Amino acid sequence: MSEFDEVVDRTGTASSKWNRYGADVLPFWVADMDFRTPEFIRRAMHARIEHGVFGYTEASPTLLEAVIEWLDEQFAWRVQSDWIVWVAGVVPAFNMACRAVGAPGDGVLMPVPVYYPFLSAPRHGDRQAIECSLALSKGRWQMDLDGMAAAVTARTRLLLFCNPQNPTGRVYSREELVALARFCERHDLLICSDEIHCSLILDPEREHVPIASLSEDIAARTITLMAPTKTYNTPGLGCSFAIIPDAALRRRFNAARLGLVPGIGPLSFVAAECAYRDNSDWLPRLRRYLAANRDLLEHTVAQLPGLRMTHVEGTYLGWLDVRQLELEAPHAHFEAHGLGLSDGAQFHGPGFMRFNFGCPRATLEEGLRRLANAVSAVQRP
Ligand SMILES: Cc1ncc(COP(=O)(O)O)c(C=O)c1O
């Protein structure tokens, strides 16, 4: 038995994931796993708690060193410490990016479907969201650069990009990223690249490539967002960083936080430093466990008439195509069968449901039984 098989009772923790639905519904929605954070992180947090004083805290030089070494080791990307800006969450960070680039009324291009807080971020900063659909081609979600070129206007300044992609689970290849980078240079777009899922690549033959690591020119036009929180399952600890090599862009990004975005708590920094220094086998084991969950989900979906999904290369999120079921209210239908999924319409992908498989195998198996019931209930007249 693996440690990830343990079903941790989250009752009494006011978990957003488990509070949303009643006891009859198993939650597979928000991107929060049901696994414990590894013991070495919990131990370090305990030690910090014993100190007893929890004042306002900054990123320590040792944390910066850990992050810089990690970026070099993982992605052969050499980053300078003054390029790094800490923010208490990737969502506030991409909202700051929308305000830092261009002027009110300017456009922000984004391929959809996408993690739904992307959709409203331009509006929060008085910018205009310009959506362009990802194309499903040969069973893979791809960027449609021709469609994106047609959507760009003279006032489009920023591409809001997600890789690994939430909700489709695509991990874009180096070739795809090079083509996207050329596109951004051609249209003089800055890039905000949300790479929060970069350590959750499930296929050994795939690699995560930070788009800013492609060239100095691309780095100069990019705000890269990363965090330890998805990987180590500490999303409630709110801790992330932006990498912004261009000093003027960094100044504008920092100005966008003023008076609004809080600093990061001391326990979150402790967890982050442990995460970036981790060379244990916890993460490789987690990835293998998630890949086996992914395989089980994909195998089950392939047996169910009217359901389809594309292969999940990274993240712990499956993007289920339920259009052939012709449900009037897909989310309500699955909820009525005891499944709390994310409604694709929220991501601007109507007819799809997002399934979070970051849970113990037994929980997933029960979820898949309910999925089969929900599908067979549609087939019966
Ligand atoms: C692509 C993506 N970005 C950002 C977030 C949330 O980031 P944070 O909790 O740091 O604001 C999520 C969480 O699901 C996500 O999937």
Ligand as a Chemical Component Dictionary entry (heavy atoms), coordinates in Angstrom:
data_LIG
# 
_chem_comp.id                   LIG 
_chem_comp.type                 NON-POLYMER 
_chem_comp.pdbx_formal_charge   0 
_chem_comp.three_letter_code    LIG 
# 
loop_
_chem_comp_atom.comp_id 
_chem_comp_atom.atom_id 
_chem_comp_atom.alt_atom_id 
_chem_comp_atom.type_symbol 
_chem_comp_atom.charge 
_chem_comp_atom.model_Cartn_x 
_chem_comp_atom.model_Cartn_y 
_chem_comp_atom.model_Cartn_z 
_chem_comp_atom.pdbx_ordinal 
LIG C1 C1 C 0 -3.410 27.118 -13.808 1  
LIG C2 C2 C 0 -3.637 27.556 -12.389 2  
LIG N1 N1 N 0 -3.184 28.754 -11.987 3  
LIG C3 C3 C 0 -3.359 29.178 -10.718 4  
LIG C4 C4 C 0 -4.032 28.412 -9.795  5  
LIG C5 C5 C 0 -4.240 28.912 -8.402  6  
LIG O1 O1 O 0 -3.103 29.515 -7.925  7  
LIG P1 P1 P 0 -3.054 30.172 -6.491  8  
LIG O2 O2 O 0 -3.786 29.282 -5.542  9  
LIG O3 O3 O 0 -1.584 30.277 -6.212  10 
LIG O4 O4 O 0 -3.689 31.526 -6.632  11 
LIG C6 C6 C 0 -4.531 27.167 -10.174 12 
LIG C7 C7 C 0 -5.302 26.358 -9.223  13 
LIG O5 O5 O 0 -6.061 25.516 -9.593  14 
LIG C8 C8 C 0 -4.314 26.725 -11.497 15 
LIG O6 O6 O 0 -4.745 25.528 -11.906 16 
# 
loop_
_chem_comp_bond.comp_id 
_chem_comp_bond.atom_id_1 
_chem_comp_bond.atom_id_2 
_chem_comp_bond.value_order 
_chem_comp_bond.pdbx_ordinal 
LIG C1 C2 SING 1  
LIG C2 N1 SING 2  
LIG C2 C8 DOUB 3  
LIG N1 C3 DOUB 4  
LIG C3 C4 SING 5  
LIG C4 C5 SING 6  
LIG C4 C6 DOUB 7  
LIG C5 O1 SING 8  
LIG O1 P1 SING 9  
LIG P1 O2 DOUB 10 
LIG P1 O3 SING 11 
LIG P1 O4 SING 12 
LIG C6 C7 SING 13 
LIG C6 C8 SING 14 
LIG C7 O5 DOUB 15 
LIG C8 O6 SING 16 
# 
